[in-house]
Amino acid sequence: MEEKNYRVLRIEEQLYGCEELPEGQPVLCDVLLEAADGTQRVLPYPDAELTRLDINEGSTVTLRDHRLAKAVHKVYFTRHGETVWNVENKICGMTDSPLTEKGRQQARELGRKVRESGVRIDEILYSPLSRAADTAKAVAEATGLPARCEPRLREQCFGRYEGTPRDGAEFRISKTHFADRYGDGESMMQLAQRIYNLLDELRQDEDKTYLLVAHNGIARVVESYFHDMTNEDYAAAGIKNCEMVEYRFE
C-alpha cells in the first residue's frame, strides 16, 4: 500500500451529544491532514491512539493502510556509478571523469532498485559533475522522480592531488589534515561547511525526503554529520559506486 506523509492541521473530538458511547467503543477524533501538494483529507482516529503516538496539531505523520505513525524524517545518499578514473585508480575530485559502461549499468540498476523497493523519495538532488548528474538522471528515468542540480554537492577539489593515485601515501596523510587546501583546492573544513549547511536546510524541510547523488568525498561528510567519527575514521570512510545509504534526522 502507498505510504504518504502529511502534516496534522487540526484534531477535533467527534461530537456525541448526550449519548453515551457503547462499552468498548473508543472516542474518535477527526484529524485534518494536509499533504505536501496541498491536498487535504479528514481521518477519524481513536483519541487514545493519537495520545499514545504523541501525534498533535503540527506533527508530521505517515499514513499507511489507514494507520497513522509519527513520521521519521530521512535522507538517502548514493555515490555515482563507476568512472574511467575509478578504474584507473586516480583521484577524480573536481575533474569531470565520465561514467564507464559498467557505471551506466550500475546507475540503471540503482534506479530499478529504488523503484521496486517502495522507499519513499520525493526528489533527487545531484552534483553538477557529469558522473553524478548522469547517475541521477538514470535513476530519475527509472523512477519518474523529479531531479535537480544542487551545486553544493560537487566533489571536493583536491588541488595538486587531482589525477594522482588514490592510494598514494602522501594523499592518505593529507586527508587527515582538515585545514589543508592541497595547494589551490578545497579543505575538508570548507567542504564540511557547505555540506552541513545543505543538510541543515534539508532537516528543516520535513515534508520531503531527498535522495542525494554525489561523491565519495561528500559521503564522508554526510556520515560525519549524522555520526561521531575520529579523524582516522573520517579519512578512511567511503561507499561503493551506487550504494545507497539511509540517514535519519533525529
C-alpha positions, 0 to 999 in steps of 0.5 A: 500500500502507498505510504504518504506523509502529511502534516496534522492541521487540526484534531477535533473530538467527534461530537456525541451529544448526550449519548453515551458511547457503547462499552468498548467503543473508543472516542474518535477524533477527526484529524485534518491532514494536509499533504505536501501538494496541498491536498487535504483529507479528514481521518477519524482516529481513536483519541487514545491512539493519537495520545499514545503516538504523541501525534498533535496539531503540527506533527508530521505523520505517515499514513499507511493502510489507514494507520497513522505513525509519527513520521521519521524524517530521512535522507538517502545518499548514493555515490555515482556509478563507476568512472574511467578514473575509478578504474584507473585508480586516480583521484577524480575530485573536481575533474569531470571523469565520465561514467564507464559502461559498467557505471551506466549499468550500475546507475540503471540498476540503482534506479530499478532498485529504488523503484521496486523497493517502495522507499519513499523519495520525493526528489533527487538532488545531484552534483553538477559533475557529469558522473553524478548528474548522469547517475541521477538522471538514470535513476530519475528515468527509472523512477519518474522522480523529479531531479535537480542540480544542487551545486553544493554537492560537487566533489571536493577539489583536491588541488595538486592531488587531482589525477594522482593515485588514490592510494598514494601515501602522501594523499592518505596523510593529507586527508587527515589534515582538515585545514589543508587546501592541497595547494589551490583546492578545497579543505575538508573544513570548507567542504564540511561547511557547505555540506552541513549547511545543505543538510541543515536546510534539508532537516528543516524541510520535513515534508520531503525526503531527498535522495542525494547523488554525489561523491565519495568525498561528500559521503564522508561528510554526510556520515560525519554529520549524522555520526561521531567519527575520529579523524582516522575514521573520517579519512578512511570512510567511503561507499561503493559506486551506487550504494545507497545509504539511509540517514535519519534526522533525529 
